[in-house]
Amino acid sequence: MSEISLLSGGTWSLPMRAASDTTVVEVPRSAMLRLMAAIPEISDIVITVLAARRRRQLDAGDGMLVLVGEDEDRAVRRVADFAARNRLPYRSYRLGSAEAAHVASSCGTTPLEPVVVFGRDVVVSDPTPEKVARLLGLDQDVPEDEAFDVLIVGAGPAGVSAGVYAGAEGLRALVVDETAIGGQAGTSSRIENYMGFPTGISGADLVWRGEVQAMKFGTRFVMPRRIESLDQLDNGAFCATFANGRRVLAASVVVATGVQYRRLPIASLAEFEGTGIYYAATENEARFCRDTEVLVIGGGNSAGQAAMFLSRTARHVRLLVRGDTLGSSMSSYLSSRLEADPAITIEYGTHAVELHGGDNLEAVTIRNGDGDRTVACTGKLSAVGRP
């Protein structure tokens, strides 16, 4: 028995119980990795099984991480988003459910209290992605001044690819990201214009396959970690300092930080981030859009794929585009699908100017050549356009 964290040295996340007297032979991780490196056939079998086991965990919501109140509490929702983006299995229960009551009785919490639990009874106080990452072994301590051949900053497609190629050449590589594996591609529900996947693939799955491949070659990943400074030493090597003050050394550095989202210039935007405004369109966000009006802002491929994906669950999707055409910013196959979908309306020359709501986003005022009008938007405002 094992799971995908064997490759990275992370924490076991698959709950198990012996049904009868059992003898266990423990193989040290280092010995297993050496065996996999020496015999490719064994490596192929092990990785195929571990990857399938993780997919089953994700499909079944079977993991050591338990969330109660994801729909109601912003902090728990941030943990859920972090887990989903990093393909970490977790169970999620609504407040007031029988499952939530069982968790409360096991952990000594109140039935109507949002909570994050790891294992049987470890309650995470003031839950954050950083605390959960440490429990799951993602935010591992790198020994002070440990030397690597390559330090890769950013774990989007470019950073993960660099980790694969560096590891394949026998280099000691470390990949660091302050949010999650996958970057912007990881938030895409479907990618169809990438070679080798004729039926499409989700961005998260695409990059996760690359992560597993990189770990197979010995590349290490740590997250969420932010690098605050980078200095070159007298010998030509580099010293990178993390936000927590720890340092690592590297003979070379690959900067694959990609882009940062340009926030819409709208008052109170930050207040609704996580409670109506999101920057991704995955299964996590789709749950909040069921049978509601949804606005997707942007005219690029990411916005188009988000609109197509959300139209499966939302009552109606409005795609707001500042320009007067999609031809210059979106692939032809995708714009044709949007125009043909009766559940999607494309509004050109339109942008959002005002947000309305209390604890959650309730409506958005949009503006075009005909003036302003307010659209009810109880599900979400999905700002997934070009950064």
N, C-alpha and C positions, 0 to 999 in steps of 0.2 A: 504494500500500500504506500502511496505517495501522492503528491499533488504538484502543481506547477511551481509552487514556491521553492521546491527543491533546487531549481535552477538558480534562483537569486539568493537563497539563504533566508527567505522570509519566514513568516510565522504560519504554522499549520492552520488552515481555515475550514477543514472538512470535519464536521462532527462525526465521531465514531464511538461505538460501544461493542465490546466483545460479548457475544451471545452465549459463549461457553468457555470453559478453560482453554486458554490459548497460549501458544509458545511464539514469541516474537524474536526474530533474528534481525538486529539493527545493523545496517550497512552504513558506515560513515559517509556523509555527503561528499567529501573530497574523493573518496575511493570510487563512489558511484560516478562522479563526473569524469574521473580518469578513465573508467571503463567505457563510458559513453564516447569519450574522445578517441579511444583506441579502436572501438568496434562500431563502425557506422550503422550496421544493421540493428544492433541493440539500441543505439541512440534513436534511430527512426521509430522503433516500436515504443520506447519509453515516452518520447515526446508526443507521439500520436495519442497514446493512452492518457497522458497527463492533460493534453489540450482538450480531449473529449470529456474528460472528467470535469474540467473547469466549465466547459460549455453546459454540461448537465447541471452543475451547481447553479449557474446563472439562470438557466431555464426554470429550475425548480425553486429558486430562491433559498437555497440550502447552504448556509454558512454560519460561521461563529459570530457574525455581526448581526445584531438585532436592533431595529429602529422602531420606536413607538411614537406616533404623532408626526410623521413626515409631512402629511398634508396640512397640518395646523401650525407647525413650529418652524421658523426660518432656519434656526441653527441645525435642527435635525435634517432639514431639507438640503442644507449645504453639504452635510455628511453624505446624504444619499446621492447627491450629484457627483461628489468626489468619488464615491465607490463605483457608481455607474460608469463614469468616464474612464476609470482605471480597471474596469471589468473585474470588480471584486464582488463576490456573492454576498448577499445580505437578505434578511427577512424583514419585512415592513408590515406593521400592524396599525390599524386606525385606533385612535383614542376611543375608549368605551367598548371595544370589541372584547370577545371572550379571550382571545389570544393575548391582548394587552393586559387584561386582568390577571392572567396566568403569569406573565412576565413580572407584573408588579408584586404578586405574592412571592415569587421566587427571589426577587431582588430587594424587597423591603421598600419599594416605592409606592406612590399612590396610583390608583388605576387610571386617573385622568391627567397624569403628569407625563409630558413628552420626555423620552429618555432614550439614551443610546447604551446598549449593553454589549459587552464582548465576552464570549465564552458562556459559562453558566450564570455567573452573577457579578461580573466586573462592570459596575456602573461608571460610565465616563461622565464625570462632572464637567459642566460648561463645554459640551462637545464641540470640537473643531476638527477639520480635516487633518490638521497636523497631529493631534492626539491619536486619531484613529490610524493614521499612517504609521505612527510609531508602534502601536499595538500589533498591526499587521506585518510589521517588519519591512515596510516600504521606505521609511525614513531611518535608515540604518546609520549608526555612528561610523564615520570613516576615520580611522586613526589619524591623529594630528600629524600634518606634514607627510601623509602617505603619498608616494610617488606613483603616477600613472604615465603611460606613454601618450595617451590622448585624453583630454577632458573635452566633453561635448556638452555645450550649454544649449538646452532646448531639446524637447523630446517629441517634436512633430515628425512628419514623414522624413524630412531631411536629417534630423538628429538621429532618429532610429536607424535610418539607412547607414549613416556614418558608423553607428555602433556595430551594425552587422559586418560591414566591410573591415573595420578595424579589428574586431574579434577574429574574423576569418583569417586575417594575416598574422595572428598570434600576438597582437598588441594588447596591453592592459588598458582597457578603456572604461571610462566612467561617464555615464549620461545623467545630467542633472536637469530637473524641470521644477518650476515653482508652483505648477498647478496639477498637471496630469499628463500621462502618456497620450499622445495623439495630436496635440496642438489643435489648430482650427479644423483639420481634417477629421479629428476624432469627434467633432460635433455634427458631422454630416450623416444623415440617415441613409444616404445611398449615393454611391459613386459609380457611374457607368462609363465614363470616358477615360478609364485607366486600363492600360493594356493588360490582358491576361484574365479579365473578369467579364466575360461577355454578358452575363446576367446581372452584373452589378454586385457591389459589396458595400457594407456600411464602413464609414471611415474608421470607427473604433475597431472593427474586426480586422481591417486592413493593417492598421498600425500595430495591433496586438500580435498579429502573426509575425510582424517584423521584430517586435520586442522578444518574443519567444525564440526566434531565430538568433537574435543577438546574444541572449542569455545562454543559448546552447554553446556559443563560442567563448563564453566567459566574460562577456561585457556586463558591467554592473550598472544598475539603475537606482537612483535615490530621489525621493520626492516626498512632500513638496519642499524643495530647498531653493533658496534664492542666493545667487552670487552677488555680493555687494561690491567687490573690487577685484581687479586683476592686475598684477604687477609682474614685470619681467625682471628676473634675477641677473646677476653678473655673468653667470654661466650660460645664459640664453634661455634657461627654462622659465616656466611661469608659476606664479603662486596665486591661487584663487582663494579668496576669503568669503566664507558663507555669512549669511545674515546673523547666525548664532555665534560668530567669531572664530569658528574652526577653519582650518586651512588645509588645502591639498596642493600638491605639486604636480606639474605636468610638463612633459617635453614639448607638447604642442597643444593648441586649443582650437576647437572648431566651434564657431559661434553660429548657432542655428536657431536664433530667438524668434524668427518669423516676424509677426506683426502684432500690434496691440489694437484693440477695437477703439474706434473713434466714437465716443459717446454722442448721442443726439443732444443738441443744444436746447433742451427742454427743462424748465423748472420742475423740481421734485422727481427727476428721473431716478436718482439713486434710491429714493425712498421706496420705489416699487420694484427694484431689482431683486429678484427672488420671490416676489409676491405678485407677479403679473408681467414683468419684463424679464426676458431670458435671451441668452445669446447662443442657443443651440436648439435643435429640433430632433430629439431622440424620444424613446419610449417614455422616459421620465417626464418630459414636458408634455407629451401627447395626452397623458392622463388628466392634465388640467384643462385640456381643450375639448373634452368630449361634449358634443352637442352645444357648442358655444360659437360665438363670432370671434374670429381670430384675424389679427392684422400681422402681416409679414412685411417688414420694411427693407427694401433693397432690390436691386435689379441684376445681381450676379447669379452664378450657378448655385451658390450656397442658399440664397433666398429662394430660388426656384425649386430646389430639392426639398427645402423646408415646407414650402407651400404644398407641393405634391404629397408629401408625407403626412402633414397635418390634416389635409382634406379627407383622409380616411376616417378620422374621428370627429373633426369639428363639423358644426352645422354648415358653416360657410367660411371661406378664407378670402381675405382681401389682400392683394399684393400691391403695395404702394411703391411706385417708381418715380423718382424725381424727373427723369428724362422723358422723352416722347417715344422711345422705342426700346426694345430689349435686344435688338440686333447687334449692338456694339459691346454688350456686356455679358450675354448669356449664350450658351450653346444652342444651335438651331433646334436640335432634337428636343431639348427641354422646353424652350419657349413655345414650340408647337403643341406640346402636351398641355401646357398651362392654358393656352388659348382654347383648347378643345374640351377642357374639363368644366362641366357645368357647376361644380362646387367651388370654382375659383373665379374671382373677378379681378382683373388687372386695371388699376387706376393710374394712368400716366399723369405726369406733371403734378404730382400730389405728394405732400409731406405732412408729418405729424407736428402739431404746434402746441398742444396742451394735453395734460393728463388729469384724470379725475378719479377719485376713489378715497376710501378710508384706509383700512388695514391692507386692502388688496385693490389692484387696478380694476376699475369698473367701466370706464369709458375713455375714449380718445377723441380729441378734436383734430380733424384733418383739414387741410387747405389746398385748394386748387384754383384754377381760373374762374370757377363759378362761385368762389367764396368759401366760407367755413361751414362745416357741419360736424356734429358730434355723433360718434358711432359707439354703441354699447359694445363692451369688450370685456366680459367677465372672466374669460379664460386667461388670455395672456396677450401681451404685445411682444412679438418675436422679432427682435432687432438682429437679423442675421445677414445683413447685406455686406457689401464689400467693406473691409476695414479702412 
